[in-house]
Amino acid sequence: MTFSNSSPASNSSPASNSSPASMSDPGAARDFCVDLAQTVDTLIEVLNEETSLIRAARLTAAAEVSARKSVVAERYMRAHGVLSSAGAELNQLAPDEVGHLRERHQALESAISLNLAVLATARTVSETLIRDVAGLAAARQGGQTQTYGANARQTETAPRAAPLSYNVAL
């Protein structure tokens, strides 16, 4: 049984179906580790793709990748639960594969860190744009941003807001 990168929604991989009880022979342990390493590699690829799309300001495409990321991350978390509960046994049965998994996890941590940094930057940029647009709209209204007064009643002389347009593709 091997993991297929072409179908991220597939849950038939050994990593998603293995349990600590089935980790009694070296072959099953190796298969589990190889499958988990492939899942980690797929997750890294999806994270890198999402990061590139966000950097290129292709947020709609990045949102589509985010759905795939969720599927692969869920599969990874299930397999990681098995790894956590059977780690010592796996280390004895397949030490080389466990060492490779450690390396892949370090690469995953780097990809996650970069992805989170890019997401944080995109969020900061979008918040700044929204604040700037709100400031411009307030300036057009003569500095008034409130349509209700301190007594919670609508002000008598509230000017009508000028039309506001924005590009949803950003």
PyRosetta script that sets phi, psi and omega in degrees:
from pyrosetta import init, pose_from_sequence

init()
pose = pose_from_sequence("MTFSNSSPASNSSPASNSSPASMSDPGAARDFCVDLAQTVDTLIEVLNEETSLIRAARLTAAAEVSARKSVVAERYMRAHGVLSSAGAELNQLAPDEVGHLRERHQALESAISLNLAVLATARTVSETLIRDVAGLAAARQGGQTQTYGANARQTETAPRAAPLSYNVAL")
pose.set_psi(1, 129.2)
pose.set_omega(1, 177.1)
pose.set_phi(2, -127.0)
pose.set_psi(2, 159.2)
pose.set_omega(2, -179.3)
pose.set_phi(3, -86.3)
pose.set_psi(3, 136.0)
pose.set_omega(3, 179.3)
pose.set_phi(4, -103.6)
pose.set_psi(4, 122.1)
pose.set_omega(4, 177.3)
pose.set_phi(5, -73.5)
pose.set_psi(5, -17.0)
pose.set_omega(5, -175.2)
pose.set_phi(6, -77.8)
pose.set_psi(6, -16.2)
pose.set_omega(6, -178.5)
pose.set_phi(7, -127.3)
pose.set_psi(7, 85.3)
pose.set_omega(7, -176.9)
pose.set_phi(8, -65.4)
pose.set_psi(8, -19.0)
pose.set_omega(8, -179.0)
pose.set_phi(9, -83.8)
pose.set_psi(9, -9.2)
pose.set_omega(9, -178.3)
pose.set_phi(10, -67.4)
pose.set_psi(10, 133.5)
pose.set_omega(10, 178.9)
pose.set_phi(11, -114.3)
pose.set_psi(11, 20.0)
pose.set_omega(11, -175.5)
pose.set_phi(12, -96.6)
pose.set_psi(12, 12.9)
pose.set_omega(12, -179.3)
pose.set_phi(13, -77.0)
pose.set_psi(13, 155.3)
pose.set_omega(13, 178.6)
pose.set_phi(14, -58.1)
pose.set_psi(14, -35.2)
pose.set_omega(14, -178.4)
pose.set_phi(15, -64.0)
pose.set_psi(15, -31.8)
pose.set_omega(15, -178.0)
pose.set_phi(16, -86.2)
pose.set_psi(16, -19.5)
pose.set_omega(16, -176.3)
pose.set_phi(17, -109.0)
pose.set_psi(17, -10.6)
pose.set_omega(17, -177.2)
pose.set_phi(18, -73.3)
pose.set_psi(18, 150.5)
pose.set_omega(18, 174.7)
pose.set_phi(19, -129.5)
pose.set_psi(19, 160.3)
pose.set_omega(19, -179.1)
pose.set_phi(20, -55.9)
pose.set_psi(20, -30.8)
pose.set_omega(20, -179.0)
pose.set_phi(21, -66.9)
pose.set_psi(21, -29.5)
pose.set_omega(21, -178.1)
pose.set_phi(22, -83.9)
pose.set_psi(22, 1.8)
pose.set_omega(22, -179.4)
pose.set_phi(23, -94.5)
pose.set_psi(23, 51.6)
pose.set_omega(23, -177.3)
pose.set_phi(24, -102.7)
pose.set_psi(24, -12.1)
pose.set_omega(24, 178.4)
pose.set_phi(25, -125.7)
pose.set_psi(25, 152.7)
pose.set_omega(25, -176.8)
pose.set_phi(26, -59.2)
pose.set_psi(26, -34.4)
pose.set_omega(26, -179.5)
pose.set_phi(27, -63.7)
pose.set_psi(27, -46.0)
pose.set_omega(27, 179.1)
pose.set_phi(28, -65.4)
pose.set_psi(28, -38.4)
pose.set_omega(28, 179.7)
pose.set_phi(29, -65.1)
pose.set_psi(29, -43.5)
pose.set_omega(29, 178.3)
pose.set_phi(30, -63.5)
pose.set_psi(30, -44.8)
pose.set_omega(30, 179.0)
pose.set_phi(31, -59.1)
pose.set_psi(31, -43.4)
pose.set_omega(31, 179.8)
pose.set_phi(32, -61.9)
pose.set_psi(32, -46.5)
pose.set_omega(32, -178.7)
pose.set_phi(33, -64.4)
pose.set_psi(33, -41.8)
pose.set_omega(33, 179.1)
pose.set_phi(34, -63.8)
pose.set_psi(34, -44.1)
pose.set_omega(34, 179.6)
pose.set_phi(35, -64.5)
pose.set_psi(35, -42.1)
pose.set_omega(35, 178.9)
pose.set_phi(36, -64.8)
pose.set_psi(36, -39.6)
pose.set_omega(36, 177.4)
pose.set_phi(37, -62.4)
pose.set_psi(37, -39.3)
pose.set_omega(37, 177.3)
pose.set_phi(38, -66.6)
pose.set_psi(38, -38.4)
pose.set_omega(38, 177.2)
pose.set_phi(39, -63.7)
pose.set_psi(39, -42.5)
pose.set_omega(39, 178.0)
pose.set_phi(40, -62.6)
pose.set_psi(40, -43.2)
pose.set_omega(40, 178.8)
pose.set_phi(41, -62.4)
pose.set_psi(41, -40.5)
pose.set_omega(41, 177.3)
pose.set_phi(42, -63.8)
pose.set_psi(42, -41.3)
pose.set_omega(42, 179.0)
pose.set_phi(43, -64.5)
pose.set_psi(43, -40.3)
pose.set_omega(43, 177.1)
pose.set_phi(44, -62.0)
pose.set_psi(44, -44.1)
pose.set_omega(44, 179.0)
pose.set_phi(45, -60.1)
pose.set_psi(45, -44.4)
pose.set_omega(45, -178.7)
pose.set_phi(46, -66.6)
pose.set_psi(46, -41.9)
pose.set_omega(46, 177.6)
pose.set_phi(47, -61.5)
pose.set_psi(47, -44.0)
pose.set_omega(47, 179.8)
pose.set_phi(48, -64.4)
pose.set_psi(48, -38.8)
pose.set_omega(48, 177.8)
pose.set_phi(49, -64.7)
pose.set_psi(49, -44.8)
pose.set_omega(49, 178.4)
pose.set_phi(50, -62.1)
pose.set_psi(50, -43.3)
pose.set_omega(50, 179.3)
pose.set_phi(51, -59.9)
pose.set_psi(51, -45.1)
pose.set_omega(51, 179.7)
pose.set_phi(52, -63.2)
pose.set_psi(52, -41.8)
pose.set_omega(52, -179.8)
pose.set_phi(53, -65.6)
pose.set_psi(53, -40.4)
pose.set_omega(53, 179.2)
pose.set_phi(54, -67.1)
pose.set_psi(54, -41.1)
pose.set_omega(54, 177.2)
pose.set_phi(55, -60.4)
pose.set_psi(55, -33.5)
pose.set_omega(55, -179.9)
pose.set_phi(56, -87.0)
pose.set_psi(56, 6.9)
pose.set_omega(56, 179.9)
pose.set_phi(57, 61.4)
pose.set_psi(57, 30.0)
pose.set_omega(57, 176.1)
pose.set_phi(58, -99.9)
pose.set_psi(58, 70.2)
pose.set_omega(58, -171.0)
pose.set_phi(59, -70.0)
pose.set_psi(59, -32.6)
pose.set_omega(59, 177.9)
pose.set_phi(60, -65.1)
pose.set_psi(60, -45.4)
pose.set_omega(60, 177.7)
pose.set_phi(61, -65.0)
pose.set_psi(61, -37.4)
pose.set_omega(61, 178.3)
pose.set_phi(62, -64.9)
pose.set_psi(62, -35.2)
pose.set_omega(62, 178.0)
pose.set_phi(63, -65.9)
pose.set_psi(63, -36.1)
pose.set_omega(63, 177.0)
pose.set_phi(64, -66.3)
pose.set_psi(64, -39.8)
pose.set_omega(64, 177.9)
pose.set_phi(65, -66.5)
pose.set_psi(65, -33.0)
pose.set_omega(65, -179.7)
pose.set_phi(66, -59.9)
pose.set_psi(66, -34.9)
pose.set_omega(66, 177.9)
pose.set_phi(67, -65.0)
pose.set_psi(67, -43.1)
pose.set_omega(67, 176.8)
pose.set_phi(68, -64.0)
pose.set_psi(68, -39.2)
pose.set_omega(68, 179.7)
pose.set_phi(69, -59.4)
pose.set_psi(69, -40.1)
pose.set_omega(69, -179.5)
pose.set_phi(70, -63.3)
pose.set_psi(70, -41.2)
pose.set_omega(70, 180.0)
pose.set_phi(71, -64.1)
pose.set_psi(71, -47.9)
pose.set_omega(71, -178.6)
pose.set_phi(72, -67.5)
pose.set_psi(72, -39.0)
pose.set_omega(72, 179.3)
pose.set_phi(73, -64.2)
pose.set_psi(73, -37.5)
pose.set_omega(73, 177.7)
pose.set_phi(74, -64.1)
pose.set_psi(74, -43.3)
pose.set_omega(74, 177.5)
pose.set_phi(75, -62.3)
pose.set_psi(75, -41.6)
pose.set_omega(75, 178.5)
pose.set_phi(76, -61.8)
pose.set_psi(76, -43.8)
pose.set_omega(76, -177.9)
pose.set_phi(77, -64.6)
pose.set_psi(77, -39.2)
pose.set_omega(77, 176.6)
pose.set_phi(78, -61.7)
pose.set_psi(78, -47.1)
pose.set_omega(78, -179.3)
pose.set_phi(79, -66.6)
pose.set_psi(79, -35.7)
pose.set_omega(79, 179.3)
pose.set_phi(80, -65.4)
pose.set_psi(80, -33.7)
pose.set_omega(80, 175.5)
pose.set_phi(81, -62.3)
pose.set_psi(81, -41.3)
pose.set_omega(81, 176.4)
pose.set_phi(82, -64.8)
pose.set_psi(82, -43.6)
pose.set_omega(82, 179.5)
pose.set_phi(83, -60.3)
pose.set_psi(83, -41.9)
pose.set_omega(83, -179.7)
pose.set_phi(84, -64.0)
pose.set_psi(84, -39.7)
pose.set_omega(84, -176.8)
pose.set_phi(85, -82.1)
pose.set_psi(85, -22.5)
pose.set_omega(85, -178.1)
pose.set_phi(86, -120.2)
pose.set_psi(86, 21.7)
pose.set_omega(86, -174.4)
pose.set_phi(87, -59.6)
pose.set_psi(87, -45.3)
pose.set_omega(87, -178.3)
pose.set_phi(88, -64.6)
pose.set_psi(88, -42.3)
pose.set_omega(88, 179.1)
pose.set_phi(89, -65.0)
pose.set_psi(89, -42.6)
pose.set_omega(89, 178.1)
pose.set_phi(90, -62.9)
pose.set_psi(90, -38.8)
pose.set_omega(90, 179.8)
pose.set_phi(91, -63.0)
pose.set_psi(91, -33.5)
pose.set_omega(91, 178.0)
pose.set_phi(92, -76.9)
pose.set_psi(92, -38.9)
pose.set_omega(92, -175.2)
pose.set_phi(93, -80.3)
pose.set_psi(93, -33.2)
pose.set_omega(93, -176.6)
pose.set_phi(94, -142.7)
pose.set_psi(94, 67.5)
pose.set_omega(94, -174.8)
pose.set_phi(95, -62.4)
pose.set_psi(95, -36.4)
pose.set_omega(95, -179.6)
pose.set_phi(96, -66.5)
pose.set_psi(96, -43.1)
pose.set_omega(96, 179.9)
pose.set_phi(97, -66.8)
pose.set_psi(97, -37.1)
pose.set_omega(97, 177.8)
pose.set_phi(98, -66.0)
pose.set_psi(98, -38.9)
pose.set_omega(98, 176.0)
pose.set_phi(99, -62.0)
pose.set_psi(99, -41.4)
pose.set_omega(99, 177.2)
pose.set_phi(100, -64.2)
pose.set_psi(100, -39.3)
pose.set_omega(100, 177.3)
pose.set_phi(101, -60.5)
pose.set_psi(101, -40.6)
pose.set_omega(101, 178.2)
pose.set_phi(102, -59.5)
pose.set_psi(102, -42.9)
pose.set_omega(102, 178.1)
pose.set_phi(103, -62.7)
pose.set_psi(103, -44.1)
pose.set_omega(103, -179.7)
pose.set_phi(104, -64.7)
pose.set_psi(104, -36.7)
pose.set_omega(104, 178.6)
pose.set_phi(105, -66.8)
pose.set_psi(105, -35.2)
pose.set_omega(105, 175.4)
pose.set_phi(106, -64.3)
pose.set_psi(106, -41.1)
pose.set_omega(106, 176.8)
pose.set_phi(107, -64.6)
pose.set_psi(107, -38.1)
pose.set_omega(107, 177.7)
pose.set_phi(108, -64.5)
pose.set_psi(108, -42.0)
pose.set_omega(108, 177.9)
pose.set_phi(109, -60.2)
pose.set_psi(109, -40.6)
pose.set_omega(109, 177.9)
pose.set_phi(110, -64.5)
pose.set_psi(110, -43.4)
pose.set_omega(110, 179.8)
pose.set_phi(111, -64.9)
pose.set_psi(111, -39.6)
pose.set_omega(111, 178.5)
pose.set_phi(112, -65.4)
pose.set_psi(112, -44.1)
pose.set_omega(112, 179.5)
pose.set_phi(113, -59.7)
pose.set_psi(113, -45.9)
pose.set_omega(113, 179.2)
pose.set_phi(114, -63.9)
pose.set_psi(114, -44.4)
pose.set_omega(114, 179.5)
pose.set_phi(115, -60.2)
pose.set_psi(115, -44.7)
pose.set_omega(115, 180.0)
pose.set_phi(116, -65.6)
pose.set_psi(116, -37.3)
pose.set_omega(116, 178.2)
pose.set_phi(117, -65.0)
pose.set_psi(117, -42.9)
pose.set_omega(117, 179.0)
pose.set_phi(118, -66.6)
pose.set_psi(118, -41.2)
pose.set_omega(118, 177.0)
pose.set_phi(119, -61.9)
pose.set_psi(119, -42.1)
pose.set_omega(119, 179.1)
pose.set_phi(120, -64.3)
pose.set_psi(120, -40.1)
pose.set_omega(120, 178.1)
pose.set_phi(121, -64.2)
pose.set_psi(121, -44.7)
pose.set_omega(121, 179.0)
pose.set_phi(122, -61.9)
pose.set_psi(122, -39.5)
pose.set_omega(122, 178.4)
pose.set_phi(123, -64.9)
pose.set_psi(123, -44.1)
pose.set_omega(123, 178.7)
pose.set_phi(124, -61.9)
pose.set_psi(124, -42.6)
pose.set_omega(124, 179.0)
pose.set_phi(125, -63.1)
pose.set_psi(125, -44.7)
pose.set_omega(125, -178.7)
pose.set_phi(126, -66.8)
pose.set_psi(126, -38.5)
pose.set_omega(126, 177.0)
pose.set_phi(127, -64.4)
pose.set_psi(127, -39.6)
pose.set_omega(127, 178.3)
pose.set_phi(128, -64.3)
pose.set_psi(128, -42.9)
pose.set_omega(128, 178.8)
pose.set_phi(129, -62.0)
pose.set_psi(129, -43.2)
pose.set_omega(129, -180.0)
pose.set_phi(130, -64.1)
pose.set_psi(130, -43.2)
pose.set_omega(130, 177.6)
pose.set_phi(131, -61.8)
pose.set_psi(131, -42.3)
pose.set_omega(131, 179.3)
pose.set_phi(132, -63.8)
pose.set_psi(132, -43.0)
pose.set_omega(132, 178.6)
pose.set_phi(133, -63.9)
pose.set_psi(133, -42.2)
pose.set_omega(133, 177.8)
pose.set_phi(134, -63.2)
pose.set_psi(134, -38.6)
pose.set_omega(134, 177.9)
pose.set_phi(135, -65.2)
pose.set_psi(135, -41.9)
pose.set_omega(135, 177.0)
pose.set_phi(136, -64.4)
pose.set_psi(136, -40.9)
pose.set_omega(136, 178.6)
pose.set_phi(137, -64.5)
pose.set_psi(137, -39.7)
pose.set_omega(137, 178.7)
pose.set_phi(138, -66.5)
pose.set_psi(138, -38.3)
pose.set_omega(138, 179.4)
pose.set_phi(139, -65.1)
pose.set_psi(139, -36.9)
pose.set_omega(139, 177.6)
pose.set_phi(140, -66.3)
pose.set_psi(140, -26.0)
pose.set_omega(140, -178.8)
pose.set_phi(141, -91.8)
pose.set_psi(141, 12.9)
pose.set_omega(141, -179.8)
pose.set_phi(142, 77.9)
pose.set_psi(142, 27.8)
pose.set_omega(142, 177.8)
pose.set_phi(143, 85.7)
pose.set_psi(143, -4.0)
pose.set_omega(143, -179.4)
pose.set_phi(144, -89.2)
pose.set_psi(144, 121.2)
pose.set_omega(144, 175.7)
pose.set_phi(145, -111.0)
pose.set_psi(145, -9.4)
pose.set_omega(145, -179.5)
pose.set_phi(146, -96.4)
pose.set_psi(146, 136.8)
pose.set_omega(146, 172.7)
pose.set_phi(147, -104.2)
pose.set_psi(147, -4.5)
pose.set_omega(147, 177.5)
pose.set_phi(148, -122.5)
pose.set_psi(148, 143.5)
pose.set_omega(148, -179.9)
pose.set_phi(149, -84.6)
pose.set_psi(149, -177.5)
pose.set_omega(149, -178.9)
pose.set_phi(150, -63.1)
pose.set_psi(150, -26.1)
pose.set_omega(150, -179.9)
pose.set_phi(151, -87.7)
pose.set_psi(151, 12.4)
pose.set_omega(151, 177.9)
pose.set_phi(152, 68.1)
pose.set_psi(152, 21.2)
pose.set_omega(152, 176.0)
pose.set_phi(153, -112.1)
pose.set_psi(153, 149.9)
pose.set_omega(153, 179.7)
pose.set_phi(154, -65.8)
pose.set_psi(154, 136.3)
pose.set_omega(154, -179.2)
pose.set_phi(155, -69.6)
pose.set_psi(155, 147.3)
pose.set_omega(155, -177.4)
pose.set_phi(156, -68.4)
pose.set_psi(156, -36.4)
pose.set_omega(156, -172.2)
pose.set_phi(157, -108.2)
pose.set_psi(157, 28.8)
pose.set_omega(157, -179.5)
pose.set_phi(158, -66.1)
pose.set_psi(158, 120.2)
pose.set_omega(158, 180.0)
pose.set_phi(159, -72.4)
pose.set_psi(159, 152.1)
pose.set_omega(159, 176.6)
pose.set_phi(160, -73.4)
pose.set_psi(160, 138.2)
pose.set_omega(160, -179.2)
pose.set_phi(161, -72.4)
pose.set_psi(161, 142.7)
pose.set_omega(161, 175.3)
pose.set_phi(162, -72.0)
pose.set_psi(162, 150.5)
pose.set_omega(162, 178.7)
pose.set_phi(163, -58.4)
pose.set_psi(163, 146.2)
pose.set_omega(163, -178.1)
pose.set_phi(164, -124.6)
pose.set_psi(164, 131.4)
pose.set_omega(164, 177.3)
pose.set_phi(165, -123.2)
pose.set_psi(165, 153.7)
pose.set_omega(165, 177.9)
pose.set_phi(166, -151.3)
pose.set_psi(166, 159.9)
pose.set_omega(166, -178.8)
pose.set_phi(167, -99.1)
pose.set_psi(167, 113.4)
pose.set_omega(167, -177.7)
pose.set_phi(168, -75.3)
pose.set_psi(168, -11.7)
pose.set_omega(168, 179.6)
pose.set_phi(169, -73.5)
pose.set_psi(169, -17.3)
pose.set_omega(169, 179.9)
pose.set_phi(170, -75.1)
pose.dump_pdb("model.pdb")
